[in-house]
């Protein structure tokens, strides 16, 4: 039994005489024994007579079978009223009542059920940050791909030349749905934009000799070509399926879905190591279409088992859970290197476990297998490591890449700059990896984990990250900039605001602080560019 005072009403079974519940008869007898005037009363005949009357009254109560329960209601003056109107309030006073107190965790859960002024104000702060970032782009870079906020000019870095397939998913289909679909004000506008972009991107599929598309697309010319190394990014070619499938559904044209799903059917045929595939994939090997898509979940399940078995480790000395790499294949040495890009994984694991339902509801409906619970635990552990990548630095912002002190690797003198961090010795940040590009992956996972677990710490962590962006990356003339070194204050600034800062990072933060019923995770799915698409049930 805990020796401390209880945190909630369910823990009132403690052994402290001052607060222990006592029966009314025991209260009365103890009051008589401890009365300050008992000796004076006992020293005279009147006192003895009064004591005799009291004893006689107690005996009568007992003989009449009158029992005073512990929960007898008090009247408006806080006294117990007996049959016949006899009031013995002072003698039958109840022991002091301890106000119900929630544990820190319970207190957080209570706060999670509401969206009070605190979170509304924080959401408004994110909205103002978005307006500020957009004002800088509009003022200095309208018509260009990206803003250089310090130089106060625009630059074409992506779409102006050769464009990566994964960076240009048909965003119009998401806007089409959120604007009301066919019932929206101008449904054809968004749908036509989405189809036009998708048709240009299809050149990557049509130009390739196999089901795997080329990586680079020249949008202006609707042509495509392989990357300089000849390989396509597995992540890019396998991340357009949500948009292309939805576009086929709302446009009635199956060509987008058909081409996109050929990629996953091909990946299914590839040799794997415990479900894991290489980072890059060749567009010069063949694949075949499979009309049954249930294999996708099997591939996910197998891959997550492989991640847990081959890639998950704990750091030294504090035991942060992280995901490393096998840069030379499954037979090669393990590298305790984790890119910030990997921090999308906690959110994915949580969604895979609960399918977007709250953990509480999924448990109540017996929907979580043992493997789901393992993945959900891993999701929370990895989210902690991702947040500590921020916490460990002097700026409070994460580096692009972190290494973890492990049995396979250790290096001194490469801490993050925050000496008060409990994990200062666990995380190693090399000089070439200390930049921050305003990336969204960690806040994406925080956004997913909060509505699933209802744990406010994810909101608080998101707010802490947002404040660090405000403090160190905001440019006076308008916009936000990436940083060269997050381990120093003040940090040296790069002259670039990546487009995903507005499209993803600030969007996830805005949603994190808002009402999670607006875009519920069991009704919507987000693609890799943070565009919500409705889940379409068969």
Secondary structure as GFF3:
##gff-version 3
##sequence-region A 1 538
A	DSSP	three_ten_helix	9	11	.	.	.	ID=ss1
A	DSSP	alpha_helix	24	34	.	.	.	ID=ss2
A	DSSP	alpha_helix	38	42	.	.	.	ID=ss3
A	DSSP	alpha_helix	45	63	.	.	.	ID=ss4
A	DSSP	three_ten_helix	83	85	.	.	.	ID=ss5
A	DSSP	alpha_helix	104	112	.	.	.	ID=ss6
A	DSSP	alpha_helix	117	140	.	.	.	ID=ss7
A	DSSP	beta_strand	146	148	.	.	.	ID=ss8
A	DSSP	beta_strand	153	155	.	.	.	ID=ss9
A	DSSP	beta_strand	163	164	.	.	.	ID=ss10
A	DSSP	three_ten_helix	165	167	.	.	.	ID=ss11
A	DSSP	alpha_helix	172	178	.	.	.	ID=ss12
A	DSSP	three_ten_helix	181	183	.	.	.	ID=ss13
A	DSSP	alpha_helix	187	207	.	.	.	ID=ss14
A	DSSP	beta_strand	216	218	.	.	.	ID=ss15
A	DSSP	beta_strand	223	225	.	.	.	ID=ss16
A	DSSP	beta_strand	231	233	.	.	.	ID=ss17
A	DSSP	alpha_helix	234	237	.	.	.	ID=ss18
A	DSSP	alpha_helix	241	251	.	.	.	ID=ss19
A	DSSP	alpha_helix	255	269	.	.	.	ID=ss20
A	DSSP	beta_strand	280	282	.	.	.	ID=ss21
A	DSSP	alpha_helix	295	306	.	.	.	ID=ss22
A	DSSP	pi_helix	307	311	.	.	.	ID=ss23
A	DSSP	beta_strand	312	314	.	.	.	ID=ss24
A	DSSP	beta_strand	321	323	.	.	.	ID=ss25
A	DSSP	beta_strand	337	339	.	.	.	ID=ss26
A	DSSP	three_ten_helix	340	344	.	.	.	ID=ss27
A	DSSP	alpha_helix	345	354	.	.	.	ID=ss28
A	DSSP	alpha_helix	359	364	.	.	.	ID=ss29
A	DSSP	alpha_helix	370	391	.	.	.	ID=ss30
A	DSSP	beta_strand	401	404	.	.	.	ID=ss31
A	DSSP	beta_strand	427	428	.	.	.	ID=ss32
A	DSSP	three_ten_helix	431	433	.	.	.	ID=ss33
A	DSSP	alpha_helix	441	453	.	.	.	ID=ss34
A	DSSP	alpha_helix	457	472	.	.	.	ID=ss35
A	DSSP	alpha_helix	500	500	.	.	.	ID=ss36
A	DSSP	pi_helix	501	505	.	.	.	ID=ss37
A	DSSP	alpha_helix	506	512	.	.	.	ID=ss38
A	DSSP	beta_strand	524	526	.	.	.	ID=ss39
A	DSSP	beta_strand	532	534	.	.	.	ID=ss40
###
